[in-house]
Amino acid sequence: MQRATKADRLESYEHKLLIDIYEASELLGLKVSRLRMAVFRREIPHRKIGALVRFVPSELKEWVNSESLIQRPYLR
């Protein structure tokens, strides 16, 4: 069985308006704890709905392709 690439994972979430932290973790290939830290430090685009943290898949795709990822190599 082949491992899904980030592009393949992104396509599976593009139909959703918002995804939760677990889906974003799977999509980006990051641990949930690392993703929570990135949210806390405001390093990654996210939305807060009350106490809930949600992500827009298209914004995550843009973020991954932006220079912000290059400036923060520890997120890889």
Legacy VTK file of the C-alpha trace (Angstrom):
# vtk DataFile Version 3.0
C-alpha trace
ASCII
DATASET POLYDATA
POINTS 76 float
0.000 0.000 0.000
1.335 3.429 -0.953
1.437 6.254 1.522
-0.758 9.212 0.577
1.092 12.393 -0.301
0.174 15.778 1.156
-1.439 16.696 -2.163
-3.606 13.562 -2.046
-4.619 14.265 1.539
-5.488 17.873 0.687
-7.790 16.777 -2.126
-9.748 14.623 0.311
-10.448 17.686 2.505
-11.045 20.338 -0.187
-14.804 19.741 -0.194
-15.036 20.704 3.496
-15.319 24.332 4.581
-13.669 23.749 7.964
-11.647 20.887 9.411
-10.712 20.143 13.001
-7.246 19.872 14.479
-7.076 16.095 13.989
-7.906 16.370 10.294
-5.414 19.231 9.910
-2.791 17.115 11.667
-3.356 14.283 9.219
-3.414 16.667 6.280
-0.147 18.386 7.192
1.631 15.356 8.597
2.230 17.097 11.931
1.571 15.829 15.431
-1.533 17.302 17.057
0.613 18.696 19.886
2.850 20.529 17.372
-0.187 21.889 15.593
-1.666 23.123 18.890
1.604 24.933 19.617
1.533 26.535 16.146
-2.023 27.742 16.844
-1.010 29.095 20.249
1.926 30.959 18.673
-0.290 32.134 15.791
2.079 30.569 13.269
-0.645 28.870 11.240
-3.941 30.236 9.871
-6.911 29.079 11.935
-10.362 30.084 13.116
-11.620 30.043 16.692
-15.289 29.330 17.175
-15.792 29.712 20.881
-13.311 27.258 22.371
-13.045 25.245 19.142
-10.132 25.572 16.721
-10.922 25.011 13.049
-8.914 25.302 9.845
-9.827 26.209 6.256
-8.174 23.611 3.972
-7.485 26.141 1.204
-5.737 28.442 3.705
-3.591 25.553 4.909
-2.633 24.778 1.310
-1.690 28.429 0.790
0.267 28.435 4.053
2.220 25.315 3.093
3.129 26.866 -0.251
4.086 30.222 1.265
7.437 31.413 2.487
6.249 31.193 6.094
7.042 27.483 6.060
10.556 28.165 4.797
11.100 30.678 7.610
10.019 28.062 10.187
11.925 24.889 9.308
11.078 23.255 12.661
7.495 22.767 11.439
8.542 20.240 8.797
LINES 1 77
76 0 1 2 3 4 5 6 7 8 9 10 11 12 13 14 15 16 17 18 19 20 21 22 23 24 25 26 27 28 29 30 31 32 33 34 35 36 37 38 39 40 41 42 43 44 45 46 47 48 49 50 51 52 53 54 55 56 57 58 59 60 61 62 63 64 65 66 67 68 69 70 71 72 73 74 75
